[in-house]
Amino acid sequence: MIIYKTAEEIEIMREAAQIVSRTLGKIAEMIEPGVTPLELDKVAESYIRSENAIPGFLGLYDFPNTLCISINDAVVHGIPTETPLKDGDIVSVDCGAIFEGYYGDHAYTFEVGNVKEEVKQLLKVTKECLYLGIEQCRAGNRIGDIGFAIQQHAEKHGYGVVRDLVGHGIGKTMHEEPQVPNYGRRGKGKKIQNGLTIAIEPMINMGTEKVVQLEDGWTIVTQDRLPSAHFEHDVAVIEGKPEILSTFDYIEKALEKKK
């Protein structure tokens, strides 16, 4: 069952999402060769708690950390380690926070140092997929319209669209109905209505769409070990239109300063 949110609930969710946005901004300041994922994780946990929020991932389904940090061929759900990031890596940082009982959850894939042009292109197209999907999140459209827009754009560039993992409704629990696949057919799926709150999160691979889980029981990697990119926003349908509750502004300002 889809749980539609009131205007008041959406405002709380906006603050939850903004706490995640600011956390990812702090991470953006730190991303460089030599920094370890566990260092990033500690900063994220500390900052979220300082904002009167609770890390949304820590302990969720027994996940051991605040951030999912997925490097290069890791798609999602990577566990932070003490292995330093290297020049040329890409790293998806997915973060969640609970504020006044509601979840915020979004992600950004960062470049570490000097990244190959073909990998930069994967990141660019995946981010474009995210916004094309969001554009379809309008009252009267259907969930399949979101996936169709994402799939068309990714496959036009020769990329694989992950099928085994999807976006989702979000609210008082991290994963609510409906599921929001990154592939689909126009006009299919649940009808989009005011008060819908979902996390749209394209996971796009340079090669095959097929993925496998590592023995740690968490990390999902591409079957062909080619790079994967992941971007995610929280979106609410307000007055028939999509409104993005999260923002990449803090990330982009931090990255701009480092240039």
Backbone as CSV, one residue per row, in Angstrom:
resi,resn,N_x,N_y,N_z,CA_x,CA_y,CA_z,C_x,C_y,C_z
1,MET,0.834,-1.193,0.000,0.000,0.000,0.000,0.878,1.257,0.000
2,ILE,0.549,2.214,-0.855,1.300,3.472,-0.900,0.783,4.392,0.198
3,ILE,1.708,4.970,0.968,1.338,5.911,2.037,1.579,7.330,1.524
4,TYR,0.489,8.018,1.218,0.609,9.403,0.736,0.801,10.327,1.930
5,LYS,1.613,11.370,1.748,1.993,12.237,2.859,1.241,13.572,2.813
6,THR,1.011,14.100,4.007,0.425,15.436,4.122,1.509,16.491,3.868
7,ALA,1.071,17.741,3.697,2.031,18.848,3.501,2.979,18.949,4.698
8,GLU,2.442,18.725,5.900,3.273,18.813,7.118,4.326,17.700,7.130
9,GLU,3.905,16.512,6.774,4.855,15.397,6.736,5.947,15.646,5.697
10,ILE,5.565,16.180,4.566,6.552,16.452,3.500,7.582,17.471,3.975
11,GLU,7.159,18.444,4.773,8.117,19.443,5.274,9.127,18.806,6.219
12,ILE,8.678,17.858,7.047,9.623,17.137,7.924,10.583,16.310,7.060
13,MET,10.040,15.662,6.035,10.883,14.857,5.145,11.885,15.722,4.387
14,ARG,11.466,16.943,4.072,12.400,17.859,3.400,13.601,18.138,4.307
15,GLU,13.326,18.358,5.593,14.437,18.621,6.523,15.324,17.389,6.675
16,ALA,14.705,16.199,6.732,15.497,14.959,6.797,16.404,14.846,5.573
17,ALA,15.833,15.132,4.405,16.611,15.066,3.156,17.723,16.105,3.143
18,GLN,17.422,17.308,3.657,18.428,18.378,3.664,19.579,18.058,4.623
19,ILE,19.278,17.359,5.714,20.358,16.921,6.611,21.296,15.975,5.858
20,VAL,20.713,15.055,5.082,21.546,14.169,4.249,22.338,14.994,3.233
21,SER,21.695,15.982,2.633,22.368,16.824,1.635,23.579,17.527,2.233
22,ARG,23.389,18.065,3.435,24.509,18.770,4.087,25.613,17.785,4.478
23,THR,25.209,16.593,4.890,26.200,15.549,5.219,27.044,15.230,3.983
24,LEU,26.388,15.044,2.846,27.128,14.742,1.607,28.002,15.923,1.184
25,GLY,27.587,17.128,1.536,28.444,18.294,1.302,29.737,18.211,2.098
26,LYS,29.636,17.757,3.363,30.845,17.560,4.200,31.747,16.483,3.580
27,ILE,31.122,15.428,3.066,31.890,14.345,2.434,32.603,14.864,1.188
28,ALA,31.909,15.706,0.424,32.502,16.279,-0.797,33.776,17.060,-0.485
29,GLU,33.792,17.735,0.664,34.988,18.498,1.064,36.187,17.576,1.296
30,MET,35.911,16.341,1.701,36.977,15.419,2.116,37.444,14.470,1.015
31,ILE,36.618,14.272,-0.018,36.932,13.247,-1.035,38.211,13.617,-1.781
32,GLU,39.220,12.785,-1.634,40.482,12.945,-2.380,41.294,11.668,-2.210
33,PRO,42.286,11.460,-3.070,43.124,10.264,-2.910,43.740,10.235,-1.503
34,GLY,43.716,9.055,-0.879,44.345,8.896,0.438,43.359,8.869,1.590
35,VAL,42.178,9.469,1.405,41.193,9.441,2.482,40.566,8.041,2.514
36,THR,40.208,7.568,3.709,39.616,6.230,3.784,38.097,6.335,3.911
37,PRO,37.370,5.370,3.361,35.912,5.348,3.528,35.482,5.399,4.993
38,LEU,36.231,4.757,5.894,35.846,4.782,7.312,35.977,6.184,7.911
39,GLU,36.955,6.958,7.431,37.061,8.354,7.883,35.819,9.139,7.464
40,LEU,35.386,8.939,6.220,34.179,9.609,5.728,32.973,9.198,6.570
41,ASP,32.904,7.920,6.892,31.781,7.375,7.645,31.672,8.017,9.025
42,LYS,32.810,8.174,9.694,32.813,8.759,11.046,32.319,10.202,11.014
43,VAL,32.778,10.968,10.010,32.360,12.372,9.869,30.854,12.443,9.627
44,ALA,30.357,11.563,8.773,28.919,11.556,8.463,28.089,11.262,9.703
45,GLU,28.479,10.245,10.458,27.710,9.900,11.666,27.693,11.055,12.658
46,SER,28.861,11.642,12.871,28.978,12.750,13.820,28.113,13.939,13.385
47,TYR,28.148,14.275,12.098,27.390,15.430,11.620,25.883,15.180,11.733
48,ILE,25.421,14.007,11.317,23.983,13.706,11.386,23.490,13.826,12.829
49,ARG,24.250,13.284,13.757,23.834,13.353,15.175,23.832,14.805,15.675
50,SER,24.759,15.616,15.165,24.818,17.025,15.580,23.596,17.817,15.094
51,GLU,22.889,17.277,14.123,21.696,17.927,13.560,20.398,17.374,14.175
52,ASN,20.530,16.758,15.344,19.370,16.161,16.031,18.676,15.101,15.189
53,ALA,19.458,14.395,14.420,18.944,13.306,13.589,19.697,12.021,13.925
54,ILE,19.225,10.929,13.368,19.819,9.608,13.616,20.293,9.053,12.273
55,PRO,21.505,8.471,12.214,21.924,7.832,10.959,20.884,6.793,10.517
56,GLY,20.427,6.931,9.283,19.331,6.095,8.805,19.739,4.684,8.414
57,PHE,21.013,4.499,8.060,21.465,3.183,7.588,22.053,2.331,8.709
58,LEU,22.616,2.992,9.725,23.334,2.284,10.787,22.373,1.333,11.515
59,GLY,22.614,0.028,11.357,21.756,-0.964,11.996,20.530,-1.353,11.179
60,LEU,20.240,-0.611,10.093,19.094,-0.949,9.248,19.377,-2.274,8.533
61,TYR,18.512,-3.269,8.745,18.768,-4.627,8.235,20.143,-5.135,8.695
62,ASP,20.638,-4.614,9.847,21.953,-4.966,10.416,23.133,-4.410,9.619
63,PHE,22.907,-3.374,8.797,24.053,-2.745,8.119,24.952,-2.095,9.167
64,PRO,26.300,-2.253,9.026,27.192,-1.852,10.128,27.617,-0.382,10.152
65,ASN,27.227,0.425,9.177,27.777,1.776,9.082,26.724,2.831,8.762
66,THR,27.175,4.092,8.787,26.309,5.243,8.476,26.192,5.453,6.973
67,LEU,27.289,5.222,6.244,27.315,5.427,4.791,27.458,4.096,4.062
68,CYS,26.819,3.987,2.911,27.182,2.947,1.932,28.179,3.606,0.974
69,ILE,29.379,3.023,0.885,30.438,3.592,0.037,30.842,2.534,-0.985
70,SER,30.492,2.797,-2.239,30.638,1.800,-3.309,31.596,2.336,-4.359
71,ILE,32.711,1.636,-4.536,33.827,2.166,-5.330,33.948,1.431,-6.666
72,ASN,34.061,2.181,-7.741,34.333,1.677,-9.100,33.272,0.685,-9.586
73,ASP,33.551,-0.619,-9.512,32.590,-1.606,-10.026,31.517,-1.964,-8.993
74,ALA,31.625,-1.398,-7.790,30.575,-1.600,-6.791,29.411,-0.676,-7.130
75,VAL,28.221,-1.252,-7.200,27.035,-0.488,-7.597,26.471,0.245,-6.381
76,VAL,26.138,-0.534,-5.331,25.583,0.020,-4.096,25.938,-0.897,-2.926
77,HIS,25.628,-0.391,-1.716,25.700,-1.167,-0.461,27.125,-1.565,-0.058
78,GLY,28.126,-0.806,-0.547,29.507,-1.063,-0.141,29.724,-0.692,1.320
79,ILE,30.446,-1.557,2.036,30.751,-1.305,3.453,32.051,-0.485,3.539
80,PRO,32.046,0.639,4.292,33.270,1.439,4.423,34.426,0.639,5.036
81,THR,35.615,0.824,4.455,36.813,0.112,4.924,37.932,1.120,5.222
82,GLU,39.077,0.570,5.613,40.253,1.424,5.862,41.165,1.502,4.642
83,THR,40.707,0.988,3.503,41.512,1.060,2.275,41.356,2.451,1.659
84,PRO,42.462,3.223,1.528,42.341,4.600,1.035,41.825,4.664,-0.408
85,LEU,41.080,5.729,-0.696,40.658,5.988,-2.069,41.879,6.311,-2.915
86,LYS,41.830,5.925,-4.195,42.969,6.137,-5.107,42.594,7.114,-6.214
87,ASP,43.628,7.755,-6.752,43.427,8.636,-7.899,42.784,7.846,-9.040
88,GLY,41.714,8.400,-9.607,41.031,7.732,-10.709,39.817,6.926,-10.291
89,ASP,39.618,6.731,-8.972,38.428,6.014,-8.492,37.171,6.848,-8.722
90,ILE,36.032,6.155,-8.804,34.747,6.829,-8.584,34.115,6.168,-7.372
91,VAL,33.366,6.957,-6.593,32.824,6.428,-5.344,31.409,6.952,-5.119
92,SER,30.469,6.012,-5.103,29.084,6.350,-4.763,28.971,6.398,-3.243
93,VAL,28.490,7.541,-2.736,28.252,7.684,-1.300,26.744,7.842,-1.111
94,ASP,26.152,6.858,-0.452,24.708,6.824,-0.207,24.515,7.021,1.289
95,CYS,23.610,7.942,1.650,23.477,8.330,3.059,21.999,8.449,3.422
96,GLY,21.658,8.086,4.642,20.294,8.233,5.136,20.297,8.871,6.510
97,ALA,19.215,9.596,6.822,19.058,10.185,8.157,17.587,10.124,8.551
98,ILE,17.345,9.944,9.842,15.978,9.975,10.370,15.831,11.246,11.198
99,PHE,14.864,12.075,10.812,14.591,13.326,11.521,13.110,13.348,11.894
100,GLU,12.852,13.471,13.193,11.469,13.480,13.694,10.645,12.329,13.119
101,GLY,11.296,11.160,13.012,10.590,9.943,12.634,10.488,9.676,11.144
102,TYR,11.049,10.575,10.320,10.969,10.411,8.863,12.368,10.309,8.253
103,TYR,12.454,9.526,7.187,13.741,9.278,6.529,14.040,10.272,5.411
104,GLY,15.319,10.604,5.304,15.885,11.197,4.093,16.920,10.215,3.577
105,ASP,17.090,10.134,2.256,17.975,9.105,1.677,18.392,9.549,0.286
106,HIS,19.663,9.920,0.133,20.084,10.148,-1.256,21.576,9.953,-1.445
107,ALA,21.999,9.992,-2.700,23.354,9.525,-3.047,23.954,10.347,-4.178
108,TYR,25.284,10.327,-4.198,26.047,11.038,-5.240,27.292,10.222,-5.554
109,THR,27.656,10.151,-6.816,28.895,9.460,-7.190,29.985,10.498,-7.466
110,PHE,31.064,10.401,-6.683,32.159,11.373,-6.724,33.317,10.871,-7.580
111,GLU,34.024,11.820,-8.185,35.294,11.525,-8.849,36.415,11.734,-7.841
112,VAL,37.381,10.826,-7.840,38.543,10.951,-6.955,39.753,11.283,-7.827
113,GLY,40.258,12.515,-7.710,41.421,12.909,-8.516,41.094,12.921,-10.003
114,ASN,41.984,12.328,-10.790,41.867,12.364,-12.248,41.174,11.098,-12.748
115,VAL,39.951,11.271,-13.214,39.124,10.140,-13.663,39.106,10.104,-15.185
116,LYS,39.124,8.904,-15.750,39.109,8.754,-17.216,37.867,9.404,-17.813
117,GLU,38.037,9.951,-19.024,36.933,10.649,-19.695,35.719,9.741,-19.878
118,GLU,35.955,8.481,-20.217,34.807,7.581,-20.459,34.026,7.327,-19.171
119,VAL,34.716,7.383,-18.043,34.043,7.198,-16.753,33.290,8.474,-16.369
120,LYS,33.898,9.626,-16.654,33.207,10.912,-16.423,31.888,10.960,-17.195
121,GLN,31.920,10.424,-18.417,30.721,10.409,-19.252,29.629,9.536,-18.627
122,LEU,30.031,8.402,-18.042,29.066,7.536,-17.351,28.381,8.307,-16.217
123,LEU,29.170,9.050,-15.453,28.611,9.836,-14.346,27.656,10.908,-14.864
124,LYS,28.060,11.586,-15.916,27.235,12.660,-16.492,25.884,12.117,-16.949
125,VAL,25.909,11.016,-17.667,24.668,10.438,-18.212,23.778,9.911,-17.082
126,THR,24.387,9.298,-16.064,23.596,8.774,-14.942,22.890,9.903,-14.202
127,LYS,23.591,11.023,-14.019,22.955,12.169,-13.361,21.829,12.727,-14.238
128,GLU,22.045,12.764,-15.544,20.978,13.193,-16.460,19.771,12.264,-16.356
129,CYS,20.036,10.955,-16.243,18.953,9.968,-16.077,18.101,10.302,-14.856
130,LEU,18.766,10.675,-13.759,18.049,11.001,-12.528,17.043,12.123,-12.774
131,TYR,17.500,13.202,-13.401,16.615,14.352,-13.589,15.537,14.088,-14.635
132,LEU,15.839,13.255,-15.624,14.812,12.870,-16.596,13.731,12.024,-15.922
133,GLY,14.139,11.160,-14.998,13.171,10.366,-14.240,12.303,11.249,-13.359
134,ILE,12.943,12.204,-12.675,12.201,13.120,-11.793,11.155,13.904,-12.583
135,GLU,11.509,14.325,-13.773,10.603,15.114,-14.626,9.280,14.374,-14.894
136,GLN,9.350,13.045,-14.902,8.148,12.227,-15.179,7.294,11.974,-13.933
137,CYS,7.786,12.425,-12.779,7.093,12.153,-11.516,5.991,13.193,-11.292
138,ARG,4.956,13.122,-12.131,3.862,14.097,-12.127,2.534,13.388,-11.929
139,ALA,1.623,14.074,-11.262,0.292,13.497,-11.042,-0.332,13.134,-12.393
140,GLY,-0.890,11.931,-12.455,-1.502,11.457,-13.702,-0.586,10.543,-14.495
141,ASN,0.730,10.736,-14.356,1.676,9.788,-14.964,1.687,8.501,-14.135
142,ARG,2.454,7.529,-14.630,2.570,6.259,-13.902,4.044,5.977,-13.588
143,ILE,4.262,5.092,-12.621,5.631,4.770,-12.192,6.468,4.299,-13.383
144,GLY,5.862,3.571,-14.318,6.585,3.103,-15.500,7.149,4.222,-16.353
145,ASP,6.521,5.407,-16.291,7.024,6.552,-17.065,8.392,7.006,-16.553
146,ILE,8.590,6.891,-15.237,9.884,7.271,-14.641,10.968,6.321,-15.148
147,GLY,10.720,5.020,-15.004,11.697,4.018,-15.443,11.974,4.084,-16.929
148,PHE,10.923,4.332,-17.724,11.081,4.422,-19.178,12.047,5.539,-19.542
149,ALA,11.877,6.719,-18.931,12.728,7.875,-19.241,14.191,7.581,-18.894
150,ILE,14.409,6.954,-17.734,15.767,6.618,-17.292,16.396,5.585,-18.239
151,GLN,15.646,4.537,-18.509,16.159,3.439,-19.345,16.514,3.921,-20.743
152,GLN,15.624,4.718,-21.342,15.857,5.203,-22.715,17.173,5.975,-22.808
153,HIS,17.379,6.867,-21.835,18.566,7.733,-21.885,19.846,6.919,-21.660
154,ALA,19.804,5.999,-20.712,20.999,5.194,-20.408,21.352,4.273,-21.572
155,GLU,20.347,3.598,-22.110,20.607,2.618,-23.175,20.998,3.293,-24.485
156,LYS,20.527,4.513,-24.678,20.928,5.300,-25.858,22.447,5.509,-25.876
157,HIS,23.037,5.556,-24.685,24.496,5.729,-24.570,25.234,4.393,-24.441
158,GLY,24.510,3.296,-24.574,25.145,1.978,-24.557,25.393,1.406,-23.177
159,TYR,24.736,1.963,-22.159,24.969,1.525,-20.787,23.939,0.487,-20.350
160,GLY,24.291,-0.265,-19.308,23.392,-1.258,-18.722,22.612,-0.655,-17.561
161,VAL,21.313,-0.905,-17.538,20.449,-0.410,-16.460,20.204,-1.563,-15.477
162,VAL,20.653,-1.381,-14.247,20.510,-2.446,-13.240,19.028,-2.776,-13.033
163,ARG,18.708,-4.070,-13.081,17.325,-4.538,-12.904,17.062,-5.045,-11.493
164,ASP,18.105,-5.523,-10.828,17.915,-6.229,-9.552,17.704,-5.299,-8.362
165,LEU,17.942,-4.010,-8.544,17.789,-3.027,-7.466,16.974,-1.858,-8.009
166,VAL,16.138,-1.277,-7.155,15.212,-0.247,-7.632,15.109,0.893,-6.631
167,GLY,14.562,2.022,-7.093,14.167,3.086,-6.178,12.922,2.647,-5.402
168,HIS,12.416,3.552,-4.542,11.388,3.113,-3.598,10.641,4.286,-3.000
169,GLY,9.441,3.987,-2.485,8.769,4.949,-1.633,9.576,5.165,-0.368
170,ILE,9.361,6.318,0.272,10.106,6.636,1.496,9.213,7.435,2.425
171,GLY,9.426,7.297,3.730,8.612,8.015,4.714,9.062,7.664,6.108
172,LYS,8.147,7.062,6.899,8.508,6.656,8.259,9.376,5.407,8.242
173,THR,9.400,4.705,7.128,10.372,3.628,6.929,11.189,3.952,5.677
174,MET,12.379,3.383,5.628,13.284,3.667,4.507,12.703,3.178,3.185
175,HIS,12.149,1.981,3.195,11.639,1.394,1.958,10.139,1.170,2.067
176,GLU,9.392,2.008,1.381,7.939,1.873,1.315,7.533,1.510,-0.111
177,GLU,6.259,1.218,-0.284,5.711,1.102,-1.634,5.610,2.511,-2.231
178,PRO,5.698,2.702,-3.515,5.897,1.664,-4.530,7.377,1.439,-4.816
179,GLN,7.696,0.298,-5.413,9.027,0.145,-5.999,9.108,1.053,-7.226
180,VAL,10.310,1.612,-7.456,10.506,2.536,-8.578,11.677,2.033,-9.436
181,PRO,11.408,1.112,-10.366,12.488,0.591,-11.212,13.079,1.672,-12.123
182,ASN,14.316,1.454,-12.533,14.989,2.361,-13.475,14.815,1.900,-14.921
183,TYR,13.815,1.088,-15.145,13.449,0.623,-16.485,11.927,0.474,-16.453
184,GLY,11.313,0.423,-17.610,9.863,0.243,-17.588,9.214,0.669,-18.880
185,ARG,7.890,0.578,-18.872,7.111,0.934,-20.047,6.217,2.115,-19.728
186,ARG,6.099,3.003,-20.684,5.215,4.164,-20.515,3.792,3.709,-20.184
187,GLY,3.162,4.430,-19.285,1.760,4.164,-18.993,1.500,2.933,-18.154
188,LYS,2.554,2.303,-17.643,2.389,1.090,-16.820,2.724,1.401,-15.361
189,GLY,2.184,0.592,-14.461,2.500,0.751,-13.043,1.501,1.640,-12.328
190,LYS,1.780,1.870,-11.035,0.875,2.654,-10.195,0.773,4.097,-10.705
191,LYS,-0.435,4.666,-10.561,-0.631,6.062,-10.969,-0.007,6.984,-9.925
192,ILE,0.622,8.039,-10.387,1.291,9.011,-9.505,0.259,10.040,-9.043
193,GLN,0.238,10.300,-7.728,-0.730,11.244,-7.147,-0.017,12.211,-6.209
194,ASN,-0.698,13.319,-5.904,-0.186,14.262,-4.906,0.054,13.539,-3.583
195,GLY,1.146,13.913,-2.907,1.487,13.311,-1.622,2.394,12.096,-1.737
196,LEU,2.669,11.663,-2.982,3.619,10.554,-3.173,5.025,11.035,-2.819
197,THR,5.758,10.244,-2.059,7.171,10.562,-1.748,8.011,9.342,-2.101
198,ILE,8.948,9.548,-3.019,9.773,8.430,-3.490,11.242,8.840,-3.591
199,ALA,12.088,7.822,-3.530,13.520,7.996,-3.810,13.773,7.429,-5.208
200,ILE,14.190,8.300,-6.104,14.528,7.896,-7.475,16.040,7.761,-7.534
201,GLU,16.528,6.585,-7.985,17.972,6.353,-7.893,18.500,5.490,-9.050
202,PRO,18.779,6.114,-10.191,19.380,5.342,-11.288,20.703,4.707,-10.868
203,MET,20.851,3.422,-11.178,22.109,2.686,-11.012,22.469,2.197,-12.409
204,ILE,23.471,2.825,-12.993,23.768,2.630,-14.414,25.197,2.106,-14.566
205,ASN,25.344,1.038,-15.337,26.642,0.373,-15.497,27.243,0.655,-16.864
206,MET,28.568,0.735,-16.893,29.256,0.969,-18.161,29.063,-0.211,-19.115
207,GLY,28.935,-1.405,-18.552,28.767,-2.600,-19.388,27.435,-3.286,-19.132
208,THR,27.499,-4.537,-18.740,26.283,-5.323,-18.528,25.437,-4.765,-17.390
209,GLU,24.122,-4.982,-17.494,23.236,-4.596,-16.382,23.287,-5.603,-15.250
210,LYS,23.930,-6.749,-15.477,23.913,-7.831,-14.488,24.859,-7.515,-13.321
211,VAL,24.401,-7.891,-12.123,25.173,-7.623,-10.909,25.256,-8.896,-10.063
212,VAL,26.243,-8.925,-9.157,26.394,-10.038,-8.223,26.688,-9.476,-6.833
213,GLN,26.375,-10.259,-5.802,26.656,-9.835,-4.432,27.956,-10.469,-3.950
214,LEU,28.787,-9.660,-3.278,30.046,-10.181,-2.736,29.788,-10.996,-1.459
215,GLU,30.831,-11.679,-1.026,30.685,-12.569,0.143,30.432,-11.823,1.444
216,ASP,30.650,-10.491,1.450,30.360,-9.747,2.680,28.851,-9.665,2.949
217,GLY,28.054,-10.130,1.973,26.609,-10.148,2.155,25.929,-8.823,1.875
218,TRP,26.721,-7.828,1.478,26.185,-6.488,1.232,26.541,-5.947,-0.152
219,THR,27.835,-5.860,-0.425,28.292,-5.124,-1.616,27.796,-5.774,-2.905
220,ILE,27.160,-4.955,-3.749,26.695,-5.397,-5.065,27.661,-4.849,-6.107
221,VAL,28.232,-5.726,-6.943,29.181,-5.292,-7.975,28.667,-5.703,-9.354
222,THR,29.205,-5.049,-10.378,28.833,-5.404,-11.749,29.434,-6.767,-12.082
223,GLN,28.688,-7.564,-12.816,29.156,-8.912,-13.153,30.443,-8.865,-13.981
224,ASP,30.557,-7.861,-14.869,31.746,-7.766,-15.729,32.842,-6.890,-15.120
225,ARG,32.589,-6.408,-13.887,33.562,-5.594,-13.131,33.883,-4.252,-13.802
226,LEU,33.021,-3.796,-14.694,33.161,-2.443,-15.249,32.512,-1.453,-14.281
227,PRO,32.865,-0.160,-14.384,32.353,0.816,-13.412,30.834,0.974,-13.452
228,SER,30.312,1.426,-12.301,28.886,1.719,-12.167,28.721,3.065,-11.474
229,ALA,27.661,3.799,-11.842,27.375,5.101,-11.221,25.989,5.087,-10.601
230,HIS,25.801,5.943,-9.586,24.563,5.937,-8.797,24.308,7.353,-8.277
231,PHE,23.155,7.908,-8.631,22.726,9.204,-8.099,21.290,9.050,-7.609
232,GLU,20.946,9.753,-6.515,19.620,9.565,-5.915,19.117,10.859,-5.305
233,HIS,17.827,11.135,-5.525,17.135,12.241,-4.860,15.836,11.746,-4.238
234,ASP,15.391,12.449,-3.178,14.051,12.256,-2.630,13.117,13.257,-3.302
235,VAL,11.971,12.777,-3.744,11.041,13.598,-4.523,9.643,13.469,-3.940
236,ALA,8.946,14.600,-3.825,7.531,14.602,-3.417,6.700,15.194,-4.547
237,VAL,5.480,14.683,-4.699,4.562,15.254,-5.694,3.668,16.257,-4.974
238,ILE,3.838,17.530,-5.337,3.114,18.635,-4.700,2.425,19.432,-5.808
239,GLU,1.117,19.628,-5.661,0.327,20.339,-6.677,0.587,19.774,-8.076
240,GLY,0.672,18.446,-8.113,0.786,17.753,-9.394,2.183,17.659,-9.975
241,LYS,3.152,18.348,-9.344,4.500,18.406,-9.924,5.535,17.810,-8.977
242,PRO,6.678,17.358,-9.551,7.737,16.827,-8.691,8.490,17.952,-7.983
243,GLU,8.690,17.782,-6.699,9.538,18.716,-5.957,10.665,17.915,-5.323
244,ILE,11.896,18.305,-5.607,13.058,17.580,-5.070,13.292,18.062,-3.643
245,LEU,13.234,17.137,-2.697,13.399,17.480,-1.281,14.869,17.568,-0.891
246,SER,15.701,16.782,-1.551,17.150,16.802,-1.320,17.788,17.784,-2.307
247,THR,19.082,18.024,-2.149,19.780,18.919,-3.081,21.243,18.506,-3.217
248,PHE,21.789,18.738,-4.393,23.233,18.537,-4.600,24.002,19.851,-4.436
249,ASP,23.322,20.927,-4.033,23.979,22.240,-3.954,25.190,22.236,-3.029
250,TYR,25.059,21.599,-1.859,26.172,21.590,-0.896,27.374,20.836,-1.469
251,ILE,27.090,19.755,-2.178,28.157,18.980,-2.824,28.844,19.835,-3.882
252,GLU,28.026,20.456,-4.735,28.587,21.197,-5.870,29.400,22.398,-5.417
253,LYS,28.939,23.055,-4.341,29.717,24.203,-3.793,31.065,23.722,-3.260
254,ALA,31.046,22.592,-2.551,32.299,22.033,-1.996,33.257,21.636,-3.110
255,LEU,32.733,21.026,-4.160,33.594,20.596,-5.265,34.145,21.792,-6.024
256,GLU,33.327,22.823,-6.157,33.761,24.046,-6.867,34.936,24.689,-6.139
257,LYS,34.854,24.713,-4.797,35.927,25.313,-3.977,37.247,24.588,-4.157
258,LYS,37.194,23.293,-4.442,38.415,22.483,-4.532,39.104,22.596,-5.884
259,LYS,38.418,23.220,-6.861,38.997,23.297,-8.206,40.214,24.196,-8.225
